[in-house]
Amino acid sequence: MYLNAGDFDQRITVQQPSTSVDVLGQRVETWSDVLTGIAAKWVPKGGREFFAAGSEQSVSEGFFLVRYRTTITARMRVVWRGVKYAIVAEPQDVDGKRETLQIVVAAGIRDGR
């Protein structure tokens, strides 16, 4: 799948987690930016609402297409327009040509982890 430069009209940030121990000996997970300003195309898959834990929940799902790179993994998350999206599957090479990478994400239910 070849996309023109104009198709990548959004900017995303990719973050990775790190774990440290606080003064009480508890594990604390923090997120730090590893890739910023990545040109991306957003493709929504839709959203859904459901009841869980006695309240209404919603989740937004879709995927980002970016230029191919090997540095993004499923342990990371994407921040787009201030919303944190969990990467829900290993990013995939769209056509096997190492041109475009598909990052499947979801936001809402896990709050980007």
C-alpha positions as CSV (number, residue, x, y, z in Angstrom):
1,M,0.0,0.0,0.0
2,Y,1.6,3.2,-1.1
3,L,0.5,6.4,0.4
4,N,1.4,9.9,-0.7
5,A,3.0,12.3,1.7
6,G,-0.2,14.3,2.0
7,D,-2.0,11.2,3.4
8,F,0.1,11.5,6.6
9,D,-1.7,14.6,7.9
10,Q,-1.6,13.9,11.6
11,R,1.2,14.0,14.1
12,I,1.6,11.4,16.8
13,T,4.0,10.7,19.7
14,V,5.1,7.2,20.7
15,Q,5.8,6.6,24.4
16,Q,7.5,3.7,26.2
17,P,7.0,2.7,29.8
18,S,9.7,2.5,32.4
19,T,9.4,1.1,36.0
20,S,11.0,2.5,39.1
21,V,10.6,2.0,42.8
22,D,9.3,4.9,45.0
23,V,10.4,5.6,48.6
24,L,7.9,3.1,49.9
25,G,9.3,0.3,47.8
26,Q,6.3,0.3,45.4
27,R,6.7,-0.1,41.7
28,V,5.8,3.0,39.7
29,E,5.3,3.0,36.0
30,T,6.0,6.2,34.1
31,W,5.8,7.0,30.4
32,S,8.4,8.9,28.3
33,D,8.4,10.1,24.7
34,V,10.6,8.1,22.4
35,L,9.4,9.3,19.0
36,T,7.7,12.7,18.6
37,G,6.1,14.4,15.6
38,I,5.6,11.2,13.6
39,A,3.6,11.9,10.5
40,A,0.6,9.5,10.5
41,K,-2.7,8.7,8.9
42,W,-5.6,7.9,11.3
43,V,-8.0,5.2,10.2
44,P,-10.9,4.8,12.7
45,K,-12.5,1.4,13.2
46,G,-15.3,2.9,15.2
47,G,-16.2,3.0,18.8
48,R,-18.4,1.1,21.1
49,E,-20.1,1.5,24.5
50,F,-20.8,-1.1,27.1
51,F,-21.5,-1.5,30.8
52,A,-18.8,-2.7,33.1
53,A,-18.3,-2.4,36.8
54,G,-21.7,-0.8,37.1
55,S,-21.0,2.1,34.8
56,E,-21.0,2.9,31.1
57,Q,-17.7,2.6,29.4
58,S,-16.6,3.5,25.9
59,V,-13.7,2.6,23.7
60,S,-12.3,4.1,20.5
61,E,-10.5,1.8,18.1
62,G,-8.6,2.2,14.9
63,F,-5.1,2.3,13.5
64,F,-2.4,4.6,12.5
65,L,-0.4,4.2,9.3
66,V,3.2,5.6,9.5
67,R,6.3,5.2,7.4
68,Y,7.9,1.8,8.2
69,R,10.2,1.6,11.2
70,T,11.3,-1.2,13.4
71,T,11.4,0.7,16.7
72,I,7.7,0.6,17.6
73,T,6.4,-2.3,19.7
74,A,3.2,-3.4,21.3
75,R,4.6,-2.5,24.8
76,M,4.5,1.2,23.8
77,R,1.5,3.6,23.4
78,V,0.5,6.4,21.1
79,V,-0.5,9.9,22.1
80,W,-2.6,11.7,19.5
81,R,-4.5,15.0,20.2
82,G,-3.9,14.5,23.9
83,V,-5.5,11.1,24.0
84,K,-3.5,8.0,25.0
85,Y,-4.0,4.9,22.9
86,A,-2.8,1.5,23.9
87,I,-1.1,-0.4,21.1
88,V,-3.2,-3.6,21.1
89,A,-1.1,-5.8,18.7
90,E,2.4,-5.9,17.3
91,P,2.7,-3.3,14.5
92,Q,2.6,-4.9,11.1
93,D,4.3,-4.2,7.8
94,V,1.3,-3.4,5.6
95,D,2.5,-4.9,2.3
96,G,5.7,-6.6,3.1
97,K,7.7,-3.9,1.3
98,R,8.8,-2.1,4.5
99,E,7.1,1.1,3.3
100,T,4.1,1.4,5.7
101,L,3.6,0.3,9.2
102,Q,0.1,-0.3,10.7
103,I,-0.3,0.4,14.4
104,V,-3.6,-0.9,15.8
105,V,-4.7,1.0,18.9
106,A,-7.6,1.4,21.4
107,A,-8.4,4.2,23.8
108,G,-10.9,4.4,26.6
109,I,-11.1,1.1,28.3
110,R,-7.4,0.9,29.4
111,D,-6.6,4.6,29.1
112,G,-3.6,3.9,27.0
113,R,-2.4,1.5,29.7
